[in-house]
Structure formats: structure tokens, C-alpha cells
Amino acid sequence: MIKFLGSTPVRVVTLVLVIHAALFYTLSHGEAVLQTRPLVDFPKQIGDWHTVREGTLDAETMQVLRADDYLVRDYTGPSPDEVNLYVAFFRTQRTGQTPHSPKNCLPGGGWVPSESSIVPIDIPGRSEPIRVNLYIVAKGPSRDVVMYWYQSHGRVVASEYTAKVYVVADALRYNRTDTALVRVVVPITGSDLDAIRIARDFSALVYPPLADYLPR
């Protein structure tokens, strides 16, 4: 019995049940009203990077995503390659609105991961680096570096499971379940290390101004 309770599937199911219980509890008590700035107003110029394309999601995708706000934008700058920034913000996760993990969405879109890790990124003015997911994915001849993380309340989380734990804690402590998924994609046209460096540098530039557009 002890071994059974300690198995990973059981722990995951238990965590899901705890999350549902916490969200059900807070649902009956309402949730804090959050004041946010629209992501469309996010700076089009970040350091030496400037916007070259503003993206939109079609109605079918939005129906599945169920985000309260989002940003899809391509930047160009020191690198000849464009960098794609995607942000999806959710005011609440109590009604089934949750970020769709790139770890699951990328394979569904035909992108096959060949490498994955969690890497630190130093942020100016922040005492400790943020830790984000790093994936190298391929689709036919195309290869990309993908970095993503969950950002809420001034906190950055890489792990999906850890993010769920914080949902419970924040629901009980602050009556809030808001979060954002942030993703940076850089095409690999030279070496993997060059693309990773570009993704890290761009993410470090994006984090400080993005914090002003998400509830703390």
C-alpha cells in the first residue's frame, strides 16, 4: 500500500484532486479582481530588438486556448533571425482555463523535441536568476530553440507540476489563480549554442518590462 501511494501516477492524481478541491473552495468565495495592462501595449522596441510582425490567433485557436489576453509578436535585432514572443495570460484557473504546455503542444504540431533541460537566465536587478525550460525541436529540416516559463506574482516557474502546486497555495493564501505562459522561439540557422544564446539574451530583456503587464 505504501509503495502504491508513493507511485508517480497516484501522486499526480492526488495533486489534481487537491487542486480541484482548492479551486472549488475559492470559487464559492469569488476571486480578487485584477487590474492589468493590455498585452498589445507591450513595448514594440526592447533594447536593440524591434517589432517586425504582429500576430493574431484565429477563433478556433482562441476557443481552445481560452486566454483572457495574449501577445504574438516577431522581433528582429542583433541577430539576422527573427525571434517570436508569445504570451498568454489567464485571470483565473478555476473554470478550466489553464495554460497549454508547449511540452504537449509542440509534439501535437509535429515538432519533435531532441533535447530538453532547465536553464538559468540572469536578470538585471534580480538577485537570483530565473529558471526556464529549454527545448530544441525539429520539424522536417527546420530546427528551433524554444524557451518557456510560467510567470505570476513576480514568480517564475519552469515545472508544470510546481506551477500547479502554486495554484493551490495562491488560491488559499491570496484568493488568486492568475498566471501567464511566456514562450520565446528562435530558429536555428547556425549553431545550437548561438540560437540558445539569442534566446537567453532576448528572454532576459523581455522579463523586466513584462513584469509590469502581469499582476504582482
Phi, psi and omega in degrees: 000316180298317179297321180297314181293338181269000181287152183299313179302321181292320178297320179295314179299317179299317179299317180298318180296320178295318179298314180299320179296317180294318181291324176297320180296312182289333179300322181285348181250007182073178180224150182302138178280127185254136175261121182230157175267139181297137183294338179297338179273000178303142186307134176277348175238121179232107184060234179269007181259140177225155184290136174242344183202133176254124183261161175225156177255140181286168185299321180296317178295318180296326179294325178281318183294312178060032177280151178278335177203154180206164177218130173230117187210142175254134178242151172228154184188234183301331179268144176291342180271146177281149177247131180262130176246128178231129177228131175236124183250137180236121180290328181211151176244012184282341184249027177090002177275103181226151179298143176269115185296129175302334178301330178263325185286324183298311176298326178295334178268008178093002179272123184258120179285136177249336178216147176209145179195173172246126186236150176273148175229123178284132180245126178304131179085356179251131187293328180237148178291155170275154180243125187231163176281138175236123177234142166249121186236156181224145175217103188064229180278349183276138176227139182229153165262129179239124172242137177208158179202166175256132186231125177198142174056036181074013184245142175242130182230135177268316186286132176297321181292318178296321178300322179293322178298318179293330176302314180296311183298316182290326178296319182282322184276318188242358184058041180222142176226020181291152177198169176220144172257128180241131182224136178237129181236130179233124177291144178266106178246347175238237178273156176300319183296323178295316180294321178296318179299317179297316180297319179293314181296318180293318179298321179296325178287324185287322189303309184301310180291329180295328180300334179282348181257357181240144181300139178266000000 
